[in-house]
Amino acid sequence: MTKTATVRARIEPNLKNDVEDLFKKLGLSTTEAINLFYRQVKMRKGLPFSVVIPNKTTEKVFKDSDAERNLIRCDDADDMFDKLGI
């Protein structure tokens, strides 16, 4: 099928640049990524990921992680499991 439909969207410039850099690392153009997203939505009959509002605990963890606070560093998976006690 010939691709003739156009999708237009306004995106924050920094978000656009960051995401396009990730697409490039994945070997995808923006057009290919959008097509992939649309195909997944069609196939799953909904978004291909869950959309939830994080609770307060999760929000705190996100903020702490972004600020590199309260992190536990592990050398490898075995070290992580040891620190988790499993």
N, C-alpha and C positions, 0 to 999 in steps of 0.2 A: 504494500500500500504506500502511496506517495505521501510524504510528510509535508502537509501544507498548512496545518493549523499553527497558530502562534500563541505562546503563553507570555504574558508580560507581568512583571511584579516589581514593586519597589522594595529594595533590601538595604539595610544599613551597610555602608561601604566597607567597614572593617569586618563585619560578618561575612559579606560576599567574598572579600579577599582571602580571609582565613579558610572558608569552606572551599573555594576554588583551589587553594594550595593543597588541601587534603584530596580533592578530586584528582589533581595532577599526580600526586603520590600514588593514587590508586589506578592511574592510567585511564581516567575518565574525563571527558569533557563535561561542561555544565549541561549541555543538551542530553548527553548520554545518561547523566545522573538523574535528570528530570524524567526522562523516558523510563529509566529503571524504577524510579519511585512510582510513576503512574501505573506501570505494569504490575507492581507489587500491590498497589491499592486495588486494582481491578481483580487480580487473582484472589486476594484475601477478602475482598468485598468490605474493605475498611482500611484504616491506617496500618502499616506494617510494623507498628511498635505501639506499646501502651502509652497513653497520655494520662498522667496523674499529677495532682498537685502534691508536692512533698510535704510530709508532716514536719513539725518543729524540729524533731531529732534529726531527720534527714537534712533539713535546711542547715542546721548547725554543722553537721558533718561536711556538707558541701563547702560552707564558708571556711571551716577549719582547714579543709584540704587545700582550698585555693590559697589560703594564707600560710600553708605548710606548718600548721599547728597540730599538736597531738597526733602526729604520725608515728607509726611503728614501722621501721624499715626492716626488711627481710633480705637475706642473701639469696635465698632460693625458696622453692615450694616447701622443702623439708623444714627449713628454718621457720617459715610461716606457720606450718602445722604445729611445730614445737611451741611456738609462742602462743598459738591458739589453744594449746593443750589437747589437740586431737591427733 
